[in-house]
């Protein structure tokens, strides 16, 4: 340490100032502090900072005697900056390997094994970085199903956590799908993580939810303020107090009611942020980073605090410095959002706050870059930007990164176990099951699920409910997604005829939902279908210009088909509801010729149908959310212990009739669409040019040729892996089978 006493006396400093500096030097004793003590205690002045302080004070005290030509150096802490890179993964859905377990082939468009290579490269570009995960991690691929099926032994680490531990994550939060397998499995899984979990708006309501967590406690710590060593612009080590807070949609109480009812409660994302962010700042957080498992949501000055998607609203909460979002499986920043108010797509800002949503399944990495300036003992954001990095170049159909060797090694045992798990035989099919046309006509992949649901619910219905007609609602979970890349083009059910394995059942029914029945009126059934019909764009009958039939903003899993009734969809009419089932046109009606025929052949339509009551077999997500008419907790009349996939496997096995003595199947399941719904024939004075897209492959092309309900003509192949077809819906050329 420099002794400043002789320097100050020689320059004529006052005796009082001299004593003050000696006292200061004695008080801080910087020569006795190691670097770790200085880093962990911001109130301790380092030798460099003490020297800076004393030099500045000495210069100010001796200004009157300093020669005019002698330069004065006055270093200040405001000249020091720190750059920090925050990296985000989200919605991995157990896609750790770059592998498609349904087709048994490598898929270079997805998987943490690929994202990890982006992470390594992004870290190498900067001095300071942190890595976070935003949830929906343990469910969604066969790997997640396999581990949940076999369970975790005491002390066993989930393969997903084995992989993530190799990447040294700093913190993670929970997504809604973390609750799919129950709290015990969640606790076992999280216990294997070498990084902390946070969740600010989930509370324990049971006597005890897990070790040390009792009624009234947060299920996991609400936030974390992590003291993080960083290198500043001068090459010195500094400390940032980085605050992380996590949120999950309150709707988990409906989506996973069977696991969570009476066990946890969930508060509003927005209201919890407004309450806790000021606490984090008061506790010394230099940065507040929100891990919000929630999409952008609506742009409004009065957002619903109980909404599922609230990232945009969070950008207006004072004190938040970055929003790392997810849940919606979309990308932000992205050109599709450029017209939103106060959004800067080029810099990834919403209301000035860096915001990022890096897709799903590991296809992108989220990146937020900060520059922070020191102010006293704290740090303030000087500038920030956000962006997403892809693992695959869809325009050139080429991988941008190779799989990360460390992830591949960490996941090897779980990967091979999943492959074996998927190969278990369950039956045999008499015909192909492909979903290439599931959005434009009745489809065998949806039909077999609906049939399996209806058979299982019928078998367990209590006597008092057997008086009601039983319907079944199913949707094409895999029908091309948003058609934006080659990965989406692979997202079709592809189950060829012949022997079926569990892999095929998982392909047919993607999610680990449970079987539920609701009681709904005919009027509610119609509105249920009206919301599903938002999947179609309105066709202009006066135009001969090309018109796209499918509204790709409507998620395919929300295109419910209800079996047991007959109906047509008139796509020349406007939609009554938007994709969230919010009323947009009360006078609109796309669902026409809706009817039900009972066992005696009596047909119910119009007012008679609207007044009649039905039971509808569906899944827990649809039943409890209350988004569609006829759904919601009050409408639920039966909750089966089976998952929908288990019901499907049982249905296939019974239809196939395996004989152990002869070691062969005596029959086969015969999946075939019953065409209970159709697009309504259109009449127009002009030749309409209506188009849709499906997978560009020989298998898809042959399926279209042999199974088309309407005349369809292939027009072109697209670089995204899709092919564009023209579909002729005009009555004069209808060739319905």
ChimeraX attribute file (.defattr): number of C-alpha atoms within 10 A of each C-alpha:
attribute: neighborCount
match mode: 1-to-1
recipient: residues
	/A:1	11
	/A:2	10
	/A:3	11
	/A:4	16
	/A:5	15
	/A:6	11
	/A:7	14
	/A:8	22
	/A:9	15
	/A:10	9
	/A:11	16
	/A:12	16
	/A:13	21
	/A:14	13
	/A:15	10
	/A:16	9
	/A:17	16
	/A:18	19
	/A:19	12
	/A:20	12
	/A:21	18
	/A:22	14
	/A:23	12
	/A:24	13
	/A:25	20
	/A:26	10
	/A:27	11
	/A:28	16
	/A:29	16
	/A:30	19
	/A:31	10
	/A:32	9
	/A:33	14
	/A:34	10
	/A:35	11
	/A:36	9
	/A:37	12
	/A:38	18
	/A:39	20
	/A:40	15
	/A:41	11
	/A:42	15
	/A:43	10
	/A:44	18
	/A:45	20
	/A:46	20
	/A:47	19
	/A:48	13
	/A:49	15
	/A:50	19
	/A:51	17
	/A:52	17
	/A:53	17
	/A:54	19
	/A:55	19
	/A:56	16
	/A:57	16
	/A:58	22
	/A:59	18
	/A:60	14
	/A:61	17
	/A:62	16
	/A:63	14
	/A:64	11
	/A:65	11
	/A:66	14
	/A:67	8
	/A:68	9
	/A:69	6
	/A:70	7
	/A:71	8
	/A:72	13
	/A:73	10
	/A:74	12
	/A:75	13
	/A:76	14
	/A:77	14
	/A:78	11
	/A:79	11
	/A:80	17
	/A:81	21
	/A:82	26
	/A:83	21
	/A:84	21
	/A:85	22
	/A:86	20
	/A:87	27
	/A:88	26
	/A:89	30
	/A:90	31
	/A:91	30
	/A:92	28
	/A:93	24
	/A:94	22
	/A:95	27
	/A:96	29
	/A:97	28
	/A:98	24
	/A:99	18
	/A:100	17
	/A:101	23
	/A:102	21
	/A:103	15
	/A:104	11
	/A:105	10
	/A:106	12
	/A:107	18
	/A:108	24
	/A:109	27
	/A:110	27
	/A:111	26
	/A:112	29
	/A:113	28
	/A:114	31
	/A:115	31
	/A:116	27
	/A:117	20
	/A:118	24
	/A:119	22
	/A:120	12
	/A:121	12
	/A:122	17
	/A:123	17
	/A:124	11
	/A:125	10
	/A:126	12
	/A:127	15
	/A:128	18
	/A:129	22
	/A:130	16
	/A:131	19
	/A:132	21
	/A:133	26
	/A:134	28
	/A:135	30
	/A:136	26
	/A:137	27
	/A:138	31
	/A:139	27
	/A:140	20
	/A:141	23
	/A:142	26
	/A:143	28
	/A:144	23
	/A:145	21
	/A:146	19
	/A:147	21
	/A:148	19
	/A:149	11
	/A:150	9
	/A:151	14
	/A:152	14
	/A:153	9
	/A:154	7
	/A:155	10
	/A:156	13
	/A:157	17
	/A:158	24
	/A:159	24
	/A:160	27
	/A:161	21
	/A:162	19
	/A:163	24
	/A:164	23
	/A:165	17
	/A:166	14
	/A:167	16
	/A:168	14
	/A:169	18
	/A:170	19
	/A:171	23
	/A:172	26
	/A:173	30
	/A:174	28
	/A:175	29
	/A:176	23
	/A:177	23
	/A:178	24
	/A:179	22
	/A:180	25
	/A:181	20
	/A:182	15
	/A:183	18
	/A:184	12
	/A:185	17
	/A:186	16
	/A:187	15
	/A:188	19
	/A:189	23
	/A:190	19
	/A:191	17
	/A:192	17
	/A:193	21
	/A:194	17
	/A:195	16
	/A:196	16
	/A:197	22
	/A:198	22
	/A:199	24
	/A:200	28
	/A:201	25
	/A:202	27
	/A:203	23
	/A:204	22
	/A:205	21
	/A:206	18
	/A:207	12
	/A:208	15
	/A:209	20
	/A:210	15
	/A:211	7
	/A:212	8
	/A:213	18
	/A:214	16
	/A:215	15
	/A:216	15
	/A:217	18
	/A:218	21
	/A:219	25
	/A:220	21
	/A:221	19
	/A:222	21
	/A:223	25
	/A:224	22
	/A:225	20
	/A:226	15
	/A:227	17
	/A:228	16
	/A:229	15
	/A:230	19
	/A:231	17
	/A:232	20
	/A:233	14
	/A:234	10
	/A:235	11
	/A:236	11
	/A:237	15
	/A:238	19
	/A:239	22
	/A:240	27
	/A:241	20
	/A:242	18
	/A:243	23
	/A:244	28
	/A:245	28
	/A:246	31
	/A:247	31
	/A:248	30
	/A:249	25
	/A:250	20
	/A:251	19
	/A:252	26
	/A:253	21
	/A:254	20
	/A:255	23
	/A:256	23
	/A:257	20
	/A:258	18
	/A:259	18
	/A:260	20
	/A:261	14
	/A:262	13
	/A:263	18
	/A:264	22
	/A:265	19
	/A:266	22
	/A:267	18
	/A:268	22
	/A:269	28
	/A:270	22
	/A:271	14
	/A:272	16
	/A:273	22
	/A:274	17
	/A:275	11
	/A:276	15
	/A:277	23
	/A:278	16
	/A:279	13
	/A:280	22
	/A:281	17
	/A:282	10
	/A:283	12
	/A:284	14
	/A:285	24
	/A:286	25
	/A:287	24
	/A:288	23
	/A:289	24
	/A:290	26
	/A:291	32
	/A:292	30
	/A:293	31
	/A:294	27
	/A:295	22
	/A:296	25
	/A:297	17
	/A:298	16
	/A:299	14
	/A:300	10
	/A:301	8
	/A:302	8
	/A:303	16
	/A:304	15
	/A:305	16
	/A:306	16
	/A:307	16
	/A:308	21
	/A:309	26
	/A:310	25
	/A:311	28
	/A:312	23
	/A:313	22
	/A:314	25
	/A:315	22
	/A:316	16
	/A:317	17
	/A:318	11
	/A:319	19
	/A:320	24
	/A:321	21
	/A:322	28
	/A:323	26
	/A:324	31
	/A:325	36
	/A:326	31
	/A:327	26
	/A:328	18
	/A:329	17
	/A:330	17
	/A:331	21
	/A:332	25
	/A:333	25
	/A:334	16
	/A:335	11
	/A:336	10
	/A:337	14
	/A:338	14
	/A:339	10
	/A:340	12
	/A:341	11
	/A:342	13
	/A:343	20
	/A:344	22
	/A:345	22
	/A:346	13
	/A:347	17
	/A:348	24
	/A:349	23
	/A:350	25
	/A:351	15
	/A:352	18
	/A:353	25
	/A:354	29
	/A:355	31
	/A:356	31
	/A:357	36
	/A:358	30
	/A:359	25
	/A:360	23
	/A:361	26
	/A:362	27
	/A:363	26
	/A:364	28
	/A:365	26
	/A:366	28
	/A:367	27
	/A:368	23
	/A:369	20
	/A:370	23
	/A:371	16
	/A:372	22
	/A:373	21
	/A:374	21
	/A:375	14
	/A:376	10
	/A:377	14
	/A:378	16
	/A:379	21
	/A:380	16
	/A:381	16
	/A:382	13
	/A:383	14
	/A:384	22
	/A:385	22
	/A:386	28
	/A:387	25
	/A:388	21
	/A:389	17
	/A:390	21
	/A:391	25
	/A:392	23
	/A:393	14
	/A:394	18
	/A:395	10
	/A:396	9
	/A:397	15
	/A:398	13
	/A:399	17
	/A:400	16
	/A:401	19
	/A:402	16
	/A:403	21
	/A:404	19
	/A:405	12
	/A:406	15
	/A:407	26
	/A:408	18
	/A:409	14
	/A:410	19
	/A:411	22
	/A:412	14
	/A:413	11
	/A:414	18
	/A:415	21
	/A:416	11
	/A:417	14
	/A:418	20
	/A:419	17
	/A:420	13
	/A:421	20
	/A:422	21
	/A:423	15
	/A:424	13
	/A:425	15
	/A:426	21
	/A:427	26
	/A:428	25
	/A:429	20
	/A:430	16
	/A:431	16
	/A:432	17
	/A:433	24
	/A:434	23
	/A:435	28
	/A:436	28
	/A:437	24
	/A:438	24
	/A:439	22
	/A:440	18
	/A:441	19
	/A:442	22
	/A:443	25
	/A:444	23
	/A:445	30
	/A:446	28
	/A:447	26
	/A:448	23
	/A:449	27
	/A:450	24
	/A:451	21
	/A:452	22
	/A:453	29
	/A:454	24
	/A:455	16
	/A:456	20
	/A:457	25
	/A:458	15
	/A:459	8
	/A:460	12
	/A:461	15
	/A:462	11
	/A:463	7
	/A:464	7
	/A:465	15
	/A:466	12
	/A:467	10
	/A:468	13
	/A:469	18
	/A:470	23
	/A:471	24
	/A:472	25
	/A:473	25
	/A:474	25
	/A:475	24
	/A:476	28
	/A:477	25
	/A:478	24
	/A:479	25
	/A:480	28
	/A:481	20
	/A:482	17
	/A:483	19
	/A:484	15
	/A:485	21
	/A:486	25
	/A:487	19
	/A:488	19
	/A:489	24
	/A:490	22
	/A:491	19
	/A:492	24
	/A:493	27
	/A:494	21
	/A:495	23
	/A:496	16
	/A:497	17
	/A:498	14
	/A:499	16
	/A:500	22
	/A:501	19
	/A:502	21
	/A:503	24
	/A:504	25
	/A:505	21
	/A:506	22
	/A:507	24
	/A:508	27
	/A:509	25
	/A:510	18
	/A:511	20
	/A:512	21
	/A:513	21
	/A:514	22
	/A:515	25
	/A:516	25
	/A:517	29
	/A:518	26
	/A:519	26
	/A:520	21
	/A:521	16
	/A:522	24
	/A:523	18
	/A:524	19
	/A:525	24
	/A:526	23
	/A:527	21
	/A:528	25
	/A:529	23
	/A:530	26
	/A:531	27
	/A:532	29
	/A:533	28
	/A:534	27
	/A:535	25
	/A:536	25
	/A:537	19
	/A:538	19
	/A:539	20
	/A:540	15
	/A:541	17
	/A:542	11
	/A:543	14
	/A:544	14
	/A:545	12
	/A:546	12
	/A:547	17
	/A:548	19
	/A:549	21
	/A:550	19
	/A:551	17
	/A:552	17
	/A:553	13
	/A:554	21
	/A:555	19
	/A:556	21
	/A:557	15
	/A:558	21
	/A:559	25
	/A:560	24
	/A:561	25
	/A:562	26
	/A:563	24
	/A:564	21
	/A:565	19
	/A:566	18
	/A:567	22
	/A:568	17
	/A:569	21
	/A:570	22
	/A:571	25
	/A:572	17
	/A:573	17
	/A:574	19
	/A:575	27
	/A:576	22
	/A:577	23
	/A:578	18
	/A:579	20
	/A:580	14
	/A:581	19
	/A:582	12
	/A:583	14
	/A:584	12
	/A:585	12
	/A:586	9
	/A:587	8
	/A:588	14
	/A:589	19
	/A:590	26
	/A:591	25
	/A:592	16
	/A:593	15
	/A:594	20
	/A:595	19
	/A:596	21
	/A:597	15
	/A:598	11
	/A:599	8
	/A:600	6
	/A:601	8
	/A:602	9
	/A:603	12
	/A:604	18
	/A:605	17
	/A:606	13
	/A:607	10
	/A:608	13
	/A:609	20
	/A:610	18
	/A:611	15
	/A:612	17
	/A:613	18
	/A:614	22
	/A:615	25
	/A:616	29
	/A:617	31
	/A:618	29
	/A:619	25
	/A:620	28
	/A:621	21
	/A:622	24
	/A:623	29
	/A:624	24
	/A:625	18
	/A:626	16
	/A:627	17
	/A:628	25
	/A:629	20
	/A:630	26
	/A:631	25
	/A:632	19
	/A:633	15
	/A:634	12
	/A:635	17
	/A:636	19
	/A:637	16
	/A:638	18
	/A:639	19
	/A:640	18
	/A:641	11
	/A:642	16
	/A:643	18
	/A:644	27
	/A:645	24
	/A:646	22
	/A:647	22
	/A:648	24
	/A:649	24
	/A:650	16
	/A:651	21
	/A:652	24
	/A:653	20
	/A:654	15
	/A:655	18
	/A:656	23
	/A:657	17
	/A:658	18
	/A:659	11
	/A:660	8
	/A:661	6
	/A:662	8
	/A:663	8
	/A:664	13
	/A:665	16
	/A:666	13
	/A:667	17
	/A:668	21
	/A:669	21
	/A:670	18
	/A:671	21
	/A:672	17
	/A:673	15
	/A:674	13
	/A:675	17
	/A:676	16
	/A:677	22
	/A:678	17
	/A:679	19
	/A:680	19
	/A:681	19
	/A:682	17
	/A:683	14
	/A:684	14
	/A:685	9
	/A:686	12
	/A:687	15
	/A:688	23
	/A:689	19
	/A:690	21
	/A:691	19
	/A:692	20
	/A:693	25
	/A:694	26
	/A:695	27
	/A:696	22
	/A:697	14
	/A:698	9
	/A:699	13
	/A:700	18
	/A:701	16
	/A:702	11
	/A:703	17
	/A:704	20
	/A:705	13
	/A:706	8
	/A:707	12
	/A:708	17
	/A:709	22
	/A:710	23
	/A:711	17
	/A:712	17
	/A:713	15
	/A:714	18
	/A:715	12
	/A:716	13
	/A:717	16
	/A:718	14
	/A:719	15
	/A:720	19
	/A:721	21
	/A:722	23
	/A:723	20
	/A:724	18
	/A:725	21
	/A:726	22
	/A:727	20
	/A:728	22
	/A:729	23
	/A:730	18
	/A:731	13
	/A:732	10
	/A:733	11
	/A:734	14
	/A:735	12
	/A:736	10
	/A:737	8
